[in-house]
Structure formats: structure tokens, C-alpha cells
Amino acid sequence: MAVGCFNSFLTSFLKVLLVTDPLVDSAAAALNVHAGHFSDPRATPGLAHFCEHMLFLGTTSFPKEGDFENYLSSAYTYMRTHA
């Protein structure tokens, strides 16, 4: 059976690309957001950079700085060694 691809758009206009391979028994997901400092409103330069830091500086689930990055690194290592 061949690898399959499917393109679609969500109601939020997010473009989705699904790739399937029936010979693989694992799944993965990735996200690429085409936004950054060029998307900052003129009145608030640095807003994109601030939001980026908010993702990595602590949440309820990952309260300490670096906790989320460490979790992602551990999950990636686990997936590579158990695939």
C-alpha cells in the first residue's frame, strides 16, 4: 500500500496536511505558524517575541522555566528509542 497525502483547511483557515503510511505503527504531528516579528502591530513591536516567551516561561502544567522544553525533549527521545 502506498503513502497517502491529504490537504484540507480547518474552519479557522489553518491549512492541514495529513500524510499516512500503512506500514508505520506510530503517529506524529507538527505545526508551522507563519507569524513572527513581521506580524507585530506597529503600536506593539516585540509582541510576537513576548508571546513566544510566554509559551516557555511557565504554565500550570509546566511551572518552571524550561519545564516544557524538557518535556518535549524527553518525549522526543522516548519516541525515537521506542519506535
C-alpha positions in Angstrom: 0.0 0.0 0.0 1.3 3.5 -0.9 1.8 6.5 1.3 -1.1 8.9 1.1 -1.4 12.7 1.4 -4.5 14.8 2.1 -4.7 18.6 2.1 -7.5 20.5 3.8 -8.4 23.7 5.6 -10.0 23.9 9.0 -12.8 26.4 9.7 -10.1 28.6 11.3 -8.4 28.7 7.9 -5.5 26.7 9.2 -4.0 24.6 6.4 -3.7 20.9 7.3 -1.5 18.3 5.5 -2.1 14.7 6.6 0.3 12.0 5.5 -0.4 8.4 6.0 1.8 5.3 5.7 0.1 2.0 6.5 3.4 0.3 7.1 4.1 2.6 10.2 2.5 1.9 13.6 3.2 5.4 15.1 1.8 8.9 14.6 3.3 12.4 14.8 2.1 15.9 14.5 3.8 19.2 13.7 2.8 22.8 13.4 4.3 25.6 11.5 2.9 29.1 12.1 3.9 31.7 9.6 4.0 34.6 12.0 6.7 36.5 13.8 8.1 39.9 14.3 7.0 41.0 10.8 3.4 40.3 12.0 3.7 42.7 15.0 1.2 45.6 15.1 3.0 48.9 14.7 1.8 50.0 18.1 3.3 47.0 19.9 6.7 46.0 18.4 8.0 42.9 20.1 4.6 41.3 20.7 5.4 38.1 18.8 8.6 37.7 20.8 6.8 38.3 24.0 4.2 35.6 23.1 7.0 33.2 22.2 8.4 33.6 25.7 5.0 33.2 27.3 4.9 29.7 25.8 8.2 28.7 27.6 8.3 30.6 30.8 5.8 28.7 32.9 2.2 27.4 32.9 0.1 25.5 35.4 1.3 22.1 33.9 4.9 23.2 33.5 5.5 25.9 36.1 9.3 26.3 35.9 11.2 28.0 33.1 12.4 25.2 30.7 10.0 22.6 32.0 8.0 22.5 28.7 11.2 22.3 26.6 12.5 19.5 28.8 9.2 17.6 28.4 9.3 17.9 24.7 12.9 16.8 24.6 12.1 13.8 26.8 9.1 12.8 24.7 11.1 13.1 21.5 13.9 10.9 23.0 11.3 8.3 24.2 9.6 8.2 20.8 12.9 7.7 19.0 14.0 4.9 21.3 10.7 3.1 21.4 9.6 3.4 17.7 
